[in-house]
Amino acid sequence: MVKLTMIARVTDGLPLAEGLDDGRDVKDAEMYKQQVKALFKNLASGHNDASRMSVETGPYVFHYIIEGRVCYLTMCDRSYPKKLAFQYLEDLKNEFERVNGAQIETAARPYAFIKFDTFIQKTKKMYQDTRTQRNVAKLNDELYEVHQIMTRNVQEVLGVGEKLDRKID
């Protein structure tokens, strides 16, 4: 389940938007928010090894995407499917860029795009239950893609084996 969502500018770690949550269902919610802010500062100092990463913290996992000059981060239960977490972040990224893309660099104060919380909450509701038909379909699509890749790889290997047999004869 998605517990926390934050969006920040990578160049200086400035928080741009947050999915407001009362934090009642997350023990030590403030501690995790501080970890997120420390992570943003770390990314701002150039320590971003990957544009997509998952970082474990207690019973939760931070998943983030860095696209251009913005980091989109969510904290989920460990059992929440990684594919859905990243799809959720992709949806947020696409809408945030569409609506606020031109103003990202000029934002001067923290949470300048706090109105984006409405979209975050609406999107979060769609991703809350991993068993909804929509989310099951997303997971099944990924399994199908992986299956297709594996099939292709096996066929390629079999093709290489046939070529080797011909060369030996």
C-alpha positions in Angstrom: 0.0 0.0 0.0 1.2 3.5 -0.8 2.0 5.3 2.4 3.8 8.6 1.4 4.5 10.4 -1.8 6.9 13.4 -2.3 8.2 15.2 -5.3 11.4 17.3 -5.2 13.7 19.2 -7.4 17.0 17.2 -7.8 19.3 20.1 -8.2 18.8 21.4 -4.7 16.5 19.0 -2.9 13.6 21.5 -2.7 10.3 19.7 -2.0 7.8 20.7 -4.7 4.7 18.6 -3.7 3.6 16.1 -1.2 0.8 13.7 -1.0 -0.7 15.0 2.3 -1.5 12.2 4.7 -2.4 12.3 8.3 0.2 9.6 9.0 -2.1 7.8 11.4 -1.5 4.5 9.7 2.3 4.9 9.6 4.2 4.6 12.9 7.0 7.1 13.0 5.7 9.0 10.0 7.8 12.1 10.8 11.0 10.0 10.9 10.3 8.6 7.4 9.6 12.1 6.1 13.0 13.2 7.5 14.6 10.2 5.8 13.0 11.3 2.5 14.3 14.8 2.9 17.8 13.5 3.7 17.6 11.3 0.6 16.6 14.3 -1.5 19.6 16.3 -0.2 21.8 13.3 -0.9 20.5 13.2 -4.5 21.0 17.0 -4.8 24.7 16.5 -3.9 25.2 14.3 -6.9 24.8 10.9 -5.2 22.1 9.6 -7.6 23.5 6.3 -8.9 20.3 5.3 -10.8 17.3 7.0 -12.2 15.1 4.3 -10.7 15.8 2.8 -7.3 14.2 1.1 -4.4 15.6 1.7 -0.9 14.5 -0.4 2.1 13.7 1.3 5.4 12.2 -0.6 8.3 8.9 -2.2 7.2 8.7 0.0 4.1 10.5 0.6 0.8 11.1 3.9 -0.8 10.8 3.7 -4.6 11.9 6.7 -6.7 12.2 7.8 -10.3 14.5 10.7 -11.3 13.4 12.3 -14.6 15.3 15.3 -15.7 15.4 17.7 -12.8 12.7 16.1 -10.6 12.6 13.1 -8.2 9.3 11.4 -7.7 9.3 9.2 -4.5 6.8 7.0 -2.8 7.0 4.9 0.3 5.1 1.6 0.3 4.8 -1.5 2.4 7.4 -4.1 1.5 4.8 -6.4 0.2 3.5 -3.9 -2.3 4.4 -4.9 -5.9 7.4 -2.9 -7.2 5.8 -2.8 -10.7 2.7 -1.0 -9.3 4.9 1.4 -7.3 6.8 2.5 -10.3 3.7 2.7 -12.5 2.2 4.9 -9.8 5.3 7.2 -10.0 5.1 7.2 -13.8 1.5 8.4 -13.7 2.5 11.2 -11.3 5.5 12.1 -13.3 3.5 12.4 -16.6 0.9 14.6 -15.0 3.3 16.8 -13.0 5.4 17.5 -16.1 2.3 18.3 -18.1 0.9 20.7 -15.6 3.9 22.2 -13.9 6.9 21.5 -16.2 7.5 25.1 -17.2 7.6 26.4 -13.6 9.8 23.7 -11.9 13.0 25.7 -12.3 11.5 28.9 -11.0 9.9 27.5 -7.9 11.5 29.4 -5.0 9.7 28.0 -1.9 9.0 24.5 -0.6 5.8 22.9 -1.7 5.2 25.5 -4.4 3.0 22.9 -6.1 1.0 21.8 -3.1 -2.2 21.9 -5.2 -0.9 18.8 -7.0 -1.9 16.9 -3.8 -5.4 16.5 -5.3 -4.0 14.5 -8.2 -1.7 12.5 -5.9 -4.6 11.5 -3.7 -6.8 10.6 -6.7 -4.0 8.5 -8.2 -3.1 6.9 -4.9 -6.6 5.7 -4.4 -6.4 3.9 -7.8 -3.2 2.1 -6.7 -4.2 1.3 -3.1 -5.6 -2.2 -3.6 -3.3 -4.5 -5.6 -6.2 -6.8 -6.3 -8.3 -4.3 -8.3 -8.9 -5.4 -11.8 -6.9 -2.5 -13.2 -3.8 -3.3 -11.1 -4.0 -7.0 -11.7 -4.1 -6.2 -15.4 -0.9 -4.1 -15.1 0.9 -6.9 -13.2 -0.3 -9.5 -15.8 1.0 -7.3 -18.6 4.4 -7.3 -17.1 4.3 -11.1 -16.7 3.3 -11.4 -20.3 6.2 -9.1 -21.4 8.7 -11.1 -19.3 7.3 -14.4 -20.8 7.7 -13.0 -24.3 11.3 -12.0 -23.6 12.2 -15.4 -22.2 10.6 -17.2 -25.1 12.5 -15.0 -27.6 15.8 -15.7 -25.7 15.2 -19.5 -25.8 14.4 -19.4 -29.5 17.5 -17.4 -30.2 19.6 -19.9 -28.2 18.0 -22.8 -30.1 18.8 -21.0 -33.4 22.4 -20.6 -32.4 22.6 -24.3 -31.5 21.4 -25.3 -34.9 24.0 -23.1 -36.6 26.7 -24.7 -34.5 25.5 -28.2 -35.5 25.7 -27.3 -39.2 29.3 -26.0 -38.8 30.4 -29.2 -37.1 29.0 -31.4 -40.0 
